[in-house]
Amino acid sequence: MPAAVPNLVTQEDVLDGYIRLLHAAGADALPTSALAAALAEEWRRICDPASGFLYFWRWYGWMYLKKKNGGWKRACPDGEPKVEDNGRTWEWQFAVCRQLCVEREILLILKARQLGWSHLRSNFVIWWAITKPEQRIACVANKMQTSETNQRRAKAVYQRLPAWIREKVPLTNPAVSHTEFGNGSIITPYSGDPDALRTEGAGLLDVDEIGQIEQLDAFFAAARSVAAEGGTIVMAGTAKDNGVEAWVRESAAGRIIDEIVVDGLDGSPHTITVHEGENDMDFMFLPYFIVPTRDSEWMEKEKRLFRGNLAALMREHPGTWQEAFTAVGSGFFDSIALGRAVHAALDLFESRDRRGRLEMPGGPATARFIPDPFGNVVIHATEKEFEEILATKRPWAIFADCAGENKSGDFHAACAVQVGRVPDTVHEQGAVDPHRQVITIHGYMDSDEFAFQLAALGYLLGRALLAVEVNGVGTAVIMELRRLRYPNLYRRRTSTTTKGDKATSEIGWFTTGGRTGNKPVMYGELERLLRNQWIEIRDAETLLEMAEVTQHGHNGTTIGAPEPKHDDRADALAGCSVILPYARHYRPHEAHTDERAPFYAMEAVLARDKARRKPARIDEMGAYV
């Protein structure tokens, strides 16, 4: 008797066959006897929390293509990623769908523009609404108009779903302002205004254009409260200077929790890393070249369209998250070190600040601080503490950033730093006594008034070394300081410009920008002191300005706060940090009271030096010899 042939076709195989038929020809092609079982199994796969959205995207996802012969098209016509003529695929969308299936509190996605993300997120919102009953979904964008546009796109995706899905979860209220479904789920659009977002809890908070939202910290606080009870927050957008860079920098420094290999530039493999950041904020970056049609030839065309503005090009189409912040500025100072200094200033020093002005009623020896709520001078210490600081007899350095005669422009700013005892390198051993920023001057005033305040401050601190930036109105401030006979003015050695020139010594600090200028040196030295905790910054306003200082422009060669923000205090502190080594030669002593020397004595010194063919020299007491 021949052996029985085993039945190789199982019930699961038959069901899979019906589902393949469902995908190919629709529910009407299924036999009546198998229809209920096939639809039930299909719905189970769509609702699977671990892989449901990827399954939904493969078989039911829709995108709107703007190109020729475009319109609404299936995202994956045959259940697989689309393949372009060059052989590259849209596999990256599957990878992102898998990440959206992972249960997490917060996911931050920084991306290039025009990747197709808006359509993917619209499908995600609809999938969440129809598969999770009684869900409140908040769709947020920087503007209400953008949020409502996203809402219309999501509703268009729903209307293109098969009839059996729409019958299972009907749309009971099609209004854009309040889209409701038969399973109790509601989708509501919101603007990025923190007050508008404060509503009852939401199971999903979908945020678009996160880089464009103003008041980002207040918005995030409101978002966390909305999604506090087990909700999910998905935030995506392009780079902007609203503070999102700090989130990206901190999150990208976290450990790698997943790696995704997709088609990279010209088809070579590219790994997208997913990081576990602080405060449960996971992060991933989507570069421009994951779009299959973007290759080296496409990038060359874009460069021509951007007319050489490579910084703006990198912001729109970055290859790394660092490039994304090139045009808007990459924060210059280490965020962790800066945050530590901000907390110290707010907790320990701000309550001690004393505001006023400086006077010299009887000459330099009588320089004193007068409390005045409208003054431009702030001492960041109590009266007793300031006396103790002066009693240490440590040298001081003052740097003045001159710009504040025009009340519609930048401010005059200056800071006084007491020289500490810090090593030249981090490898040196020994006790560290950090430099201390104790006094700041800031405001609009005439150049002669600013010069008077600087002279009085220098005399108050024992004839401290005073460096005045000569750019702009700095020359007028220096002339007034010479009339006031202030002795210890910083002098710079000038370089030769022709073969017959000789190096000379001139008063003041001349700031130069660019890659080879001295402004990167100024900020680089301040960053080194801050990072190693070798400087105590007591002024919270200075620290806030430092947080706005970025590297921007082409290849990040410009350092400063982008318009319309100000960086006057930060510039003054950066300049002060580079003259601190010179200030050690000017020990505090009794204020100079010899007023017999005329203010034009400096001219005589320069004339004598020119005759002797050597630069001026200053002795340890501040006298010219």
C-alpha positions as CSV (number, residue, x, y, z in Angstrom):
1,M,0.0,0.0,0.0
2,P,1.6,3.3,-1.0
3,A,2.5,5.8,1.8
4,A,0.0,8.6,2.4
5,V,1.0,11.9,0.9
6,P,1.2,14.5,3.7
7,N,-1.0,17.6,3.5
8,L,1.5,20.4,2.9
9,V,-1.1,23.1,2.7
10,T,-2.2,24.4,6.1
11,Q,-5.0,26.7,7.1
12,E,-2.5,29.5,7.6
13,D,-1.3,29.1,4.1
14,V,-4.8,29.3,2.7
15,L,-5.4,32.5,4.8
16,D,-2.2,34.0,3.5
17,G,-3.3,33.3,0.0
18,Y,-6.6,35.1,0.6
19,I,-4.8,38.1,2.1
20,R,-2.5,38.2,-1.0
21,L,-5.6,38.2,-3.1
22,L,-7.1,41.0,-0.9
23,H,-4.0,43.1,-1.5
24,A,-4.0,42.5,-5.3
25,A,-7.7,42.7,-6.1
26,G,-9.5,44.1,-3.1
27,A,-12.2,42.6,-0.8
28,D,-14.7,42.0,-3.6
29,A,-12.4,39.3,-5.1
30,L,-12.6,37.1,-2.0
31,P,-15.1,34.3,-1.7
32,T,-17.9,35.0,0.7
33,S,-16.9,32.0,2.9
34,A,-13.4,33.3,3.5
35,L,-14.1,37.1,3.6
36,A,-14.7,37.5,7.3
37,A,-11.6,35.4,8.3
38,A,-9.3,37.2,5.9
39,L,-10.5,40.7,6.9
40,A,-10.2,39.8,10.6
41,E,-6.6,38.5,10.1
42,E,-5.7,41.6,8.0
43,W,-7.1,43.9,10.7
44,R,-5.1,42.1,13.3
45,R,-1.9,42.7,11.4
46,I,-2.7,46.3,10.9
47,C,-3.4,46.8,14.6
48,D,-0.2,45.0,15.8
49,P,1.5,47.6,18.0
50,A,5.0,46.2,17.2
51,S,4.8,46.2,13.4
52,G,1.3,47.5,12.5
53,F,2.3,50.8,11.1
54,L,5.0,49.3,8.8
55,Y,2.4,46.9,7.5
56,F,-0.1,49.7,7.0
57,W,2.5,51.8,5.1
58,R,3.3,48.8,2.9
59,W,-0.2,48.0,1.8
60,Y,-2.3,51.1,2.5
61,G,0.0,54.1,2.6
62,W,-0.6,57.0,0.2
63,M,1.6,59.9,-0.9
64,Y,0.9,63.0,-3.1
65,L,3.6,63.5,-5.8
66,K,3.9,67.0,-7.2
67,K,6.0,66.0,-10.2
68,K,4.7,65.5,-13.7
69,N,2.1,62.8,-13.9
70,G,1.9,62.9,-10.1
71,G,-1.0,63.2,-7.8
72,W,-2.0,60.7,-5.1
73,K,-0.1,57.4,-5.5
74,R,0.4,54.3,-3.4
75,A,3.5,54.6,-1.3
76,C,4.4,51.0,-2.0
77,P,2.6,49.8,-5.1
78,D,3.5,46.1,-4.6
79,G,4.1,46.1,-0.8
80,E,7.8,46.8,-1.3
81,P,9.8,50.1,-1.4
82,K,9.6,52.0,-4.6
83,V,12.6,51.6,-6.9
84,E,13.8,54.5,-9.0
85,D,15.3,54.3,-12.5
86,N,18.9,54.5,-11.0
87,G,18.2,51.4,-9.0
88,R,18.0,53.1,-5.6
89,T,15.0,52.4,-3.4
90,W,12.9,54.1,-0.8
91,E,13.9,51.6,1.9
92,W,14.6,54.4,4.4
93,Q,10.8,54.9,4.8
94,F,10.4,51.3,6.0
95,A,13.2,51.9,8.5
96,V,11.5,55.0,9.9
97,C,8.2,53.2,10.1
98,R,9.9,50.5,12.2
99,Q,11.1,53.3,14.5
100,L,7.6,54.7,14.8
101,C,6.4,51.3,15.9
102,V,8.8,51.2,18.8
103,E,7.1,52.2,22.1
104,R,8.9,55.4,23.3
105,E,8.0,58.6,25.1
106,I,9.7,61.1,22.8
107,L,11.2,60.8,19.4
108,L,13.1,63.8,17.9
109,I,13.8,63.6,14.1
110,L,16.0,66.3,12.5
111,K,15.8,66.1,8.7
112,A,16.5,67.6,5.4
113,R,13.7,69.3,3.4
114,Q,11.4,67.6,0.9
115,L,12.0,64.0,2.0
116,G,8.3,63.0,1.9
117,W,8.1,63.1,5.7
118,S,4.9,65.1,5.8
119,H,3.0,62.3,3.9
120,L,4.5,59.6,6.0
121,R,3.5,61.3,9.2
122,S,-0.1,61.8,7.8
123,N,-0.3,58.1,7.3
124,F,1.0,57.5,10.9
125,V,-1.6,59.8,12.4
126,I,-4.4,58.0,10.5
127,W,-3.1,54.6,11.5
128,W,-2.9,55.7,15.2
129,A,-6.5,57.0,15.1
130,I,-8.1,54.0,13.5
131,T,-6.2,51.3,15.4
132,K,-6.3,52.8,18.9
133,P,-9.8,53.5,20.2
134,E,-10.7,56.5,22.3
135,Q,-7.4,58.3,21.4
136,R,-6.9,62.0,21.4
137,I,-4.3,63.0,18.8
138,A,-2.9,66.5,18.8
139,C,-1.4,67.6,15.5
140,V,0.9,70.6,16.1
141,A,2.8,72.9,13.8
142,N,4.5,76.3,14.1
143,K,1.4,77.9,12.5
144,M,-2.2,77.0,12.7
145,Q,-2.4,77.1,8.9
146,T,0.4,74.5,8.6
147,S,-1.3,72.3,11.2
148,E,-4.7,72.5,9.3
149,T,-2.9,71.6,6.0
150,N,-1.4,68.6,7.7
151,Q,-4.9,67.7,8.9
152,R,-6.4,67.9,5.4
153,R,-3.6,65.7,4.1
154,A,-4.3,63.1,6.8
155,K,-8.0,63.1,6.0
156,A,-7.2,62.6,2.3
157,V,-5.2,59.5,3.2
158,Y,-8.2,58.2,5.2
159,Q,-10.6,58.7,2.2
160,R,-8.4,56.6,0.0
161,L,-8.4,53.6,2.3
162,P,-10.4,50.5,1.2
163,A,-14.1,50.6,1.9
164,W,-14.0,47.8,4.4
165,I,-11.5,49.8,6.7
166,R,-13.7,52.9,6.5
167,E,-16.8,50.9,7.4
168,K,-15.0,49.3,10.3
169,V,-13.9,52.8,11.6
170,P,-16.2,55.4,10.1
171,L,-15.5,59.1,10.0
172,T,-18.2,60.6,12.1
173,N,-17.0,64.3,12.0
174,P,-15.0,65.3,8.9
175,A,-14.3,68.9,10.1
176,V,-10.7,69.9,9.8
177,S,-10.9,71.6,13.2
178,H,-12.1,68.4,14.9
179,T,-11.9,65.1,13.0
180,E,-13.7,62.3,14.9
181,F,-14.0,58.6,14.2
182,G,-16.5,55.9,15.1
183,N,-14.0,54.3,17.6
184,G,-13.9,57.5,19.7
185,S,-10.6,58.8,18.5
186,I,-10.2,62.5,17.8
187,I,-7.6,64.4,15.7
188,T,-7.3,68.1,16.6
189,P,-4.9,70.7,15.0
190,Y,-3.0,73.1,17.2
191,S,-0.5,75.9,16.6
192,G,2.9,76.0,18.4
193,D,1.6,78.5,21.0
194,P,2.2,76.9,24.4
195,D,-1.1,78.3,25.7
196,A,-3.1,76.9,22.8
197,L,-1.5,73.5,23.4
198,R,-2.6,73.3,27.1
199,T,-5.5,70.9,26.8
200,E,-6.5,67.5,28.1
201,G,-4.2,64.6,27.8
202,A,-3.3,63.2,24.4
203,G,-2.2,59.7,23.4
204,L,-0.1,61.0,20.5
205,L,1.4,64.5,20.1
206,D,2.6,64.8,16.5
207,V,4.7,68.0,16.1
208,D,5.7,69.2,12.7
209,E,8.3,72.0,12.0
210,I,9.8,71.8,15.5
211,G,12.6,74.1,14.4
212,Q,10.2,76.9,13.6
213,I,8.3,76.9,16.9
214,E,9.1,79.9,19.1
215,Q,9.2,79.8,22.9
216,L,10.5,76.2,22.5
217,D,11.1,75.6,26.2
218,A,7.6,76.8,27.2
219,F,6.1,74.7,24.3
220,F,8.0,71.6,25.4
221,A,6.8,72.0,29.0
222,A,3.2,72.2,27.8
223,A,3.8,69.2,25.5
224,R,5.1,67.1,28.3
225,S,2.0,67.9,30.4
226,V,-0.3,66.9,27.5
227,A,1.4,63.6,26.9
228,A,2.2,62.9,30.6
229,E,0.1,59.8,31.2
230,G,1.7,57.3,28.8
231,G,1.5,59.4,25.7
232,T,3.9,59.5,22.8
233,I,5.5,62.6,21.4
234,V,7.0,62.6,17.8
235,M,8.7,65.8,16.8
236,A,10.3,66.4,13.4
237,G,11.6,69.4,11.5
238,T,14.6,71.2,10.0
239,A,17.3,73.2,11.8
240,K,16.6,76.6,13.2
241,D,18.0,78.8,15.9
242,N,15.1,78.5,18.3
243,G,17.0,76.3,20.8
244,V,16.4,72.9,19.1
245,E,20.1,72.6,18.5
246,A,20.7,72.1,22.2
247,W,18.3,69.2,22.2
248,V,20.0,67.7,19.2
249,R,23.5,68.1,20.6
250,E,22.6,66.5,23.9
251,S,20.6,63.7,22.4
252,A,23.2,62.9,19.7
253,A,25.7,62.5,22.5
254,G,23.7,59.7,24.1
255,R,24.3,56.0,23.6
256,I,23.3,54.4,20.3
257,I,20.2,52.2,20.7
258,D,19.6,51.2,17.1
259,E,21.3,51.4,13.7
260,I,19.6,51.5,10.3
261,V,21.4,50.8,7.1
262,V,19.9,52.4,4.0
263,D,20.9,53.5,0.6
264,G,23.4,56.4,0.9
265,L,24.9,58.8,-1.6
266,D,25.3,57.2,-5.0
267,G,23.8,53.9,-3.7
268,S,26.6,53.2,-1.1
269,P,25.4,51.9,2.3
270,H,24.7,54.5,4.9
271,T,24.0,53.9,8.6
272,I,21.4,56.0,10.4
273,T,21.9,55.9,14.2
274,V,19.2,56.2,16.8
275,H,20.4,57.7,20.0
276,E,19.0,57.6,23.5
277,G,19.2,61.2,24.7
278,E,18.5,62.9,28.0
279,N,15.0,63.2,29.4
280,D,13.8,60.2,27.5
281,M,14.2,62.0,24.2
282,D,15.5,59.6,21.5
283,F,17.0,61.2,18.3
284,M,17.6,60.3,14.7
285,F,18.8,62.4,11.7
286,L,17.6,61.9,8.1
287,P,20.1,63.3,5.6
288,Y,19.2,64.7,2.1
289,F,20.7,61.8,0.1
290,I,18.4,59.1,1.4
291,V,16.0,60.3,-1.3
292,P,16.9,57.9,-4.2
293,T,16.9,60.7,-6.8
294,R,19.5,62.8,-5.0
295,D,23.0,62.0,-6.1
296,S,26.2,64.0,-6.7
297,E,24.8,65.4,-9.9
298,W,21.7,66.6,-8.1
299,M,23.8,68.3,-5.4
300,E,25.9,70.1,-8.1
301,K,22.7,71.5,-9.6
302,E,21.4,72.6,-6.2
303,K,24.7,74.5,-5.6
304,R,24.2,76.4,-8.8
305,L,20.6,77.2,-7.8
306,F,21.7,78.5,-4.4
307,R,24.2,80.8,-6.1
308,G,27.2,79.8,-4.0
309,N,25.4,80.2,-0.6
310,L,26.7,76.9,0.7
311,A,25.6,77.6,4.2
312,A,22.0,78.0,3.2
313,L,22.2,74.9,1.0
314,M,23.6,72.8,3.9
315,R,20.7,74.0,6.1
316,E,18.1,73.0,3.6
317,H,19.8,69.8,2.5
318,P,22.3,68.7,5.2
319,G,24.4,65.5,5.1
320,T,25.0,65.5,8.8
321,W,23.2,67.1,11.7
322,Q,26.2,69.4,12.3
323,E,25.8,70.8,8.8
324,A,22.1,71.4,9.4
325,F,23.0,74.2,11.9
326,T,25.7,75.8,9.7
327,A,23.5,78.6,8.4
328,V,21.6,79.3,11.6
329,G,24.8,79.0,13.7
330,S,26.3,76.2,15.7
331,G,26.5,77.0,19.4
332,F,30.1,78.0,20.1
333,F,30.3,77.1,23.8
334,D,30.0,73.6,25.2
335,S,26.3,73.4,26.3
336,I,27.1,71.4,29.5
337,A,29.8,73.7,30.7
338,L,27.7,76.8,29.9
339,G,24.6,75.3,31.6
340,R,26.7,74.6,34.7
341,A,27.9,78.2,34.8
342,V,24.4,79.6,34.3
343,H,23.0,77.6,37.2
344,A,25.9,78.8,39.4
345,A,25.4,82.4,38.4
346,L,21.6,82.3,39.1
347,D,21.9,80.4,42.3
348,L,24.8,82.2,43.9
349,F,25.4,85.6,42.4
350,E,22.4,87.2,40.9
351,S,20.9,88.1,44.3
352,R,24.1,89.9,45.2
353,D,24.2,92.2,42.2
354,R,24.4,95.9,43.0
355,R,23.6,98.4,40.2
356,G,24.9,101.9,40.1
357,R,27.5,104.3,38.6
358,L,31.1,105.3,39.2
359,E,32.3,108.8,40.2
360,M,35.6,110.5,41.0
361,P,34.6,113.7,42.9
362,G,38.2,114.5,43.9
363,G,40.3,112.9,41.3
364,P,41.5,109.3,40.7
365,A,42.2,108.6,44.4
366,T,38.5,109.2,45.2
367,A,37.0,106.7,42.6
368,R,34.0,105.1,44.1
369,F,30.8,103.2,43.3
370,I,27.4,104.9,43.9
371,P,24.3,102.7,44.0
372,D,21.7,103.8,41.4
373,P,18.9,101.6,40.0
374,F,19.3,103.4,36.6
375,G,23.1,103.0,36.5
376,N,25.0,101.2,33.8
377,V,27.6,99.6,36.2
378,V,26.8,96.3,38.0
379,I,29.0,94.8,40.8
380,H,28.3,91.1,41.1
381,A,29.1,90.9,44.8
382,T,27.8,92.2,48.1
383,E,29.6,95.3,49.6
384,K,31.5,93.2,52.1
385,E,32.4,90.5,49.6
386,F,33.7,93.2,47.2
387,E,35.9,94.7,49.9
388,E,37.3,91.2,50.5
389,I,38.0,90.7,46.8
390,L,39.8,94.0,46.6
391,A,41.9,93.1,49.7
392,T,43.4,90.1,47.9
393,K,45.5,92.6,45.9
394,R,45.3,90.4,42.8
395,P,45.6,92.2,39.4
396,W,42.6,93.1,37.2
397,A,41.9,93.2,33.5
398,I,39.2,95.4,31.9
399,F,38.1,95.1,28.3
400,A,35.7,97.6,26.6
401,D,33.6,96.8,23.6
402,C,32.6,100.2,22.1
403,A,29.5,100.6,20.0
404,G,26.7,102.2,22.1
405,E,26.4,105.8,20.9
406,N,23.6,105.0,18.4
407,K,20.6,103.9,20.5
408,S,19.3,101.7,17.6
409,G,22.5,99.6,17.4
410,D,24.7,97.6,19.7
411,F,25.5,98.7,23.3
412,H,28.7,99.8,25.0
413,A,29.9,96.9,27.2
414,A,32.8,96.3,29.4
415,C,33.8,93.7,32.1
416,A,36.4,93.6,34.8
417,V,38.0,90.3,35.6
418,Q,40.2,89.6,38.6
419,V,43.2,87.5,37.6
420,G,43.3,84.1,39.2
421,R,45.8,81.3,39.4
422,V,45.2,78.7,36.7
423,P,47.5,76.4,34.9
424,D,48.6,77.0,31.4
425,T,47.5,73.5,30.4
426,V,45.1,70.9,31.9
427,H,48.1,68.6,32.5
428,E,49.7,70.9,35.0
429,Q,49.2,70.1,38.7
430,G,48.5,72.5,41.5
431,A,45.6,74.3,43.2
432,V,43.3,76.3,40.9
433,D,41.9,79.7,41.9
434,P,39.7,80.7,38.9
435,H,39.6,84.1,37.3
436,R,36.5,86.1,38.5
437,Q,34.3,88.3,36.5
438,V,33.1,90.8,39.1
439,I,32.0,94.0,37.4
440,T,30.2,94.7,34.1
441,I,29.2,98.0,32.3
442,H,26.5,97.9,29.7
443,G,24.2,100.4,28.1
444,Y,23.8,103.3,25.6
445,M,25.9,106.4,26.5
446,D,28.1,109.0,24.9
447,S,31.7,108.0,24.3
448,D,33.1,110.5,26.8
449,E,30.7,109.2,29.5
450,F,31.7,105.6,28.8
451,A,35.4,106.6,28.9
452,F,34.8,108.3,32.3
453,Q,33.1,105.1,33.7
454,L,36.0,103.0,32.4
455,A,38.7,105.3,33.9
456,A,36.8,105.4,37.3
457,L,36.6,101.6,37.2
458,G,40.3,101.2,36.4
459,Y,41.2,103.6,39.3
460,L,38.8,101.8,41.7
461,L,40.6,98.6,40.9
462,G,44.1,100.0,41.4
463,R,44.9,101.2,37.9
464,A,43.9,97.9,36.2
465,L,45.1,97.1,32.7
466,L,42.4,98.5,30.4
467,A,42.0,97.4,26.8
468,V,39.6,99.4,24.5
469,E,38.4,98.0,21.2
470,V,39.3,100.6,18.7
471,N,36.8,99.4,16.1
472,G,34.1,101.9,15.5
473,V,33.9,104.7,18.2
474,G,36.7,103.1,20.2
475,T,39.1,105.8,19.1
476,A,36.9,108.5,20.6
477,V,36.8,106.6,23.9
478,I,40.6,106.2,23.9
479,M,41.0,110.0,23.3
480,E,38.8,110.7,26.3
481,L,40.8,108.2,28.4
482,R,44.0,110.1,27.5
483,R,42.4,113.4,28.5
484,L,41.6,111.7,31.8
485,R,45.3,110.7,32.0
486,Y,44.5,107.0,32.6
487,P,48.0,105.4,32.6
488,N,47.6,101.6,32.0
489,L,46.1,101.4,28.5
490,Y,46.6,98.2,26.5
491,R,48.9,98.7,23.5
492,R,49.2,96.4,20.5
493,R,52.2,95.8,18.2
494,T,51.3,96.7,14.6
495,S,52.6,94.6,11.7
496,T,54.5,96.0,8.8
497,T,52.6,96.5,5.5
498,T,55.5,97.5,3.2
499,K,59.2,96.7,3.1
500,G,60.1,100.1,4.6
501,D,57.7,99.9,7.5
502,K,58.7,99.3,11.1
503,A,56.5,97.7,13.7
504,T,55.0,100.3,16.0
505,S,53.0,100.2,19.3
506,E,49.5,101.6,19.2
507,I,46.8,102.0,21.9
508,G,43.8,99.7,21.9
509,W,42.7,96.3,20.7
510,F,41.7,95.9,17.1
511,T,39.3,93.0,16.5
512,T,39.6,91.1,13.3
513,G,37.2,88.4,12.1
514,G,37.5,85.5,9.7
515,R,39.4,82.3,9.9
516,T,42.8,84.1,10.5
517,G,41.5,86.9,12.6
518,N,41.8,87.4,16.4
519,K,38.1,87.0,17.2
520,P,38.3,83.2,17.0
521,V,41.3,83.5,19.4
522,M,39.2,85.6,21.9
523,Y,36.3,83.2,22.0
524,G,38.5,80.2,21.8
525,E,40.3,81.3,25.0
526,L,37.1,82.0,26.8
527,E,35.7,78.6,25.8
528,R,38.9,77.0,27.2
529,L,38.6,78.8,30.5
530,L,34.8,78.0,30.7
531,R,35.3,74.3,29.8
532,N,38.0,73.7,32.4
533,Q,36.1,75.8,35.0
534,W,39.0,78.2,35.2
535,I,36.7,81.3,35.1
536,E,33.9,82.3,37.4
537,I,31.3,84.2,35.4
538,R,29.0,86.0,37.8
539,D,26.8,87.9,35.4
540,A,23.8,85.9,34.3
541,E,23.2,88.3,31.4
542,T,26.7,87.6,30.0
543,L,26.0,83.9,30.2
544,L,22.7,84.3,28.3
545,E,24.5,86.2,25.6
546,M,27.1,83.5,25.4
547,A,24.4,80.9,24.8
548,E,23.4,82.9,21.7
549,V,26.9,83.0,20.3
550,T,27.2,80.8,17.3
551,Q,29.6,79.9,14.5
552,H,27.8,80.8,11.3
553,G,28.5,82.0,7.8
554,H,30.4,80.0,5.2
555,N,32.3,77.1,7.0
556,G,31.4,78.7,10.3
557,T,34.0,81.4,10.1
558,T,31.8,84.1,11.7
559,I,31.5,84.1,15.5
560,G,28.8,86.0,17.3
561,A,25.1,86.2,18.0
562,P,23.0,86.4,14.8
563,E,20.9,89.5,14.2
564,P,18.9,90.9,15.9
565,K,20.4,89.4,19.1
566,H,23.3,91.1,21.0
567,D,26.6,89.7,22.1
568,D,28.2,92.9,23.5
569,R,28.8,91.5,27.0
570,A,30.1,88.2,25.6
571,D,32.5,90.1,23.3
572,A,33.8,92.1,26.3
573,L,34.4,88.9,28.4
574,A,36.0,87.1,25.4
575,G,38.4,90.1,24.9
576,C,39.2,90.2,28.6
577,S,40.1,86.5,28.6
578,V,43.0,87.1,26.2
579,I,44.5,90.1,28.0
580,L,44.5,88.3,31.4
581,P,48.1,87.1,31.1
582,Y,49.3,90.7,30.4
583,A,47.4,92.0,33.5
584,R,49.7,90.0,35.8
585,H,52.3,92.8,35.2
586,Y,50.0,95.4,36.7
587,R,49.7,94.8,40.4
588,P,47.1,96.9,42.2
589,H,48.5,99.9,44.0
590,E,47.4,103.3,45.1
591,A,45.7,105.3,42.4
592,H,48.0,107.7,40.5
593,T,47.4,111.3,41.6
594,D,50.1,113.1,39.6
595,E,48.0,115.4,37.4
596,R,50.8,117.6,36.2
597,A,51.4,115.6,33.0
598,P,49.4,117.0,30.1
599,F,47.1,114.7,28.2
600,Y,49.2,115.1,25.1
601,A,52.2,113.5,26.9
602,M,51.4,110.3,24.9
603,E,52.2,112.2,21.7
604,A,55.6,113.1,23.1
605,V,56.3,109.5,24.1
606,L,55.4,108.2,20.6
607,A,57.6,110.9,19.0
608,R,60.5,110.0,21.2
609,D,60.0,106.3,20.5
610,K,60.0,106.9,16.7
611,A,63.2,108.9,17.0
612,R,64.8,106.0,19.0
613,R,63.5,103.4,16.6
614,K,61.9,101.3,19.4
615,P,58.4,100.8,20.7
616,A,57.2,102.3,23.9
617,R,57.7,100.3,27.1
618,I,55.7,100.5,30.4
619,D,57.3,99.7,33.7
620,E,55.7,97.7,36.5
621,M,54.1,100.9,38.0
622,G,52.5,101.8,34.8
623,A,54.8,104.6,33.8
624,Y,56.0,105.0,30.2
625,V,59.8,104.8,29.8
